[in-house]
């Protein structure tokens, strides 16, 4: 699962990327999409600590999520040159993390006439709408051209035309495509277009150190992840753990906000975590909400999906209460589920399959 980090110049996208991932991307400039930075991070999950106490594994593997620092998408809003490659890269991610600036600085130039988080947020959303509108109109023009000819797929083209016209109407009313009522068939039809306003997005306020102690609320800025002082958190990652705690206390930070942002992105993508314990290895696996047991087995190995027989399942809360798989079985908390069982967040699963 991939999240693309975007923002206006001087909003701190690379600083936030570094703070979340521990990367060392150069900050202070605005790379115009010539190079996209990638980093994979683990998703904090306290349940793994409890499971480790039960199973005592030799190795514990957390779920992961990938972040991409994508510059150049909105460069033209401040007189620069936007990157077509950056926009194409953004279409490939699963979700969008929009960074808006709330910090003041004598050293970092302001854009769009000053610091205004809501204005930045609206400007970025407007550009995403325009990008989708361009794709919609281009495709509708091609369909209209094709329908003038005797084509065997006329009915399918007309169906696509109807769906895209509804999408165009929504975008022209400045509504994202997520506001359009779409059937599952409609969603499948539109999937290949990778529309930007169909992707889930999260907005993060990049605040100054002086704003940490006072709650910051910006009306109309939604959805909103925890505000983050990205510069401070990036610097904290450079410190040894014992030093970091002292600096966090001085700054009024109870915990690193970057962990909350990672979890918020994970939830945004409708990710569900299930756990396995095999050969002294405890592992968290990620599937989309609605994934059935057989497809979940396929996340581990395709042979397990093809030869799926059944799944032994116990919920995390039940297992934590029972204290062991044996006790969960004795109490009737361990269940046998078939291929159509919908995997729930926190399930601990043992898959049985034909080799």
Secondary structure, 3 states (H helix, E strand, C coil): CEEEEEECCCCCHHHHHHHHHCCCCCCCCCCCCCCCEEEEEECCCHHHHHHHHHHCCCEEECCEEEEEECCCCCHHHHCCCCCHHHHHHHHHCCEEEEEEECCCCCCCCCCCCCCCHHHHHHHHHHHHHHHHHHHHHHHHHHHHHHHCCCCCCHHHHHHHHHHHHHHHHHHHCCCCHHHCCCCHHHHHHHHHHCCHHHCEEEEEEECCHHHCCCCCCCCCCCCECCCECHHHHHHHHCCCHHHHHHHHHHHCCCCCHHHHHHHHHHHHCCEEEEEEEECCEEEEEEEECCCEHHHHHHHHCHHHHHCEEEEEEECHHHHHHHCCHHHHHHCCCCEEECCCCECCCCCEEEEEECC
